[in-house]
Amino acid sequence: MTFADLLLSAIQRSEIPLRFEPGAEEAVAAPVTEMLHAWITAHIPAGDAGSDYDAGYRALALRLLAELSGSAELPPVTS
């Protein structure tokens, strides 16, 4: 499952009145995805950060961006 699938599923379950119009889910999802992209990007440590913590933090942020763009699948959900 991709982030886009997860987001569209949540939007489809919502009470948004326009959800029955073609493309409504994508129209709602686009600004949410853009906002999340900007938010995650703002938290990426500089590429030359020397600590292992910063390297791990950067790797996580890049993974989240890949999931957000749809180029990586979400990890399986475990309960």
N, C-alpha and C positions, 0 to 999 in steps of 0.2 A: 504494500500500500504506500502511496506517496502522500506527501503533505497536502498537495492539491486535492487528492481524493478525500482525505480526512476533513479538510476545510469545507469542500463542497457538500459532503455528507452532513456536516453540522448545519450548514446554511439551509439545506433542503429540509431538515427537521425543524427549522425555526418557523416563526409565525410571520415572516416577511411577506407582506401582501403581494409584492411583485414577483414572488418566486415562481409563479406559473407562466410568466412571460419568457419567451426564448432568450437565453443568455443572461437572465437575471442573476443566477448563482455566480457566474463568472464575473459579472459587473460588481457584485458585492465583494467577492473574494479578491479581486485585483488590488484595491486600496489596502486591504488588510495585509496581503502578501508584501506589498511595497513598504508598508510601515514596519513590518517585522524585519524585512531585509535591512532597512536603514538602522533599526534598533540594534540588530546583531552586529552589523558592520561597525557601528560606533563603539562597540565593546571589544573589537579585535586588537590585541596588543601589537605593538610595533614588531615588524619582522625580525629585527635584530635583538629582540629581548632575549637576555641570556639565561634566564632561569628555566628549570624544567617545568615549573608551575605555569609560566607564561607560554611555553611551548605547548603544553597540554591544553591550556585555555584557548590558544589560537587554533589548535587542531579541532577542538570541540566547536568553536564558532564556525570554522570552515565546513565542518560536517553538517551543522545546522543550516548553513547557507545552501549546501548541496541538496539537502532534503527539501528546503524551501523552493528551490528552483526546479525540483523534480528530477535532477540528475542522479539522485541517490534515493533508495527506498528507505522508509522508516524502519527502525528496528522492530522486531516482534514485540507485541505488548504482552507482558507477563503480569499476572495478578498476585 
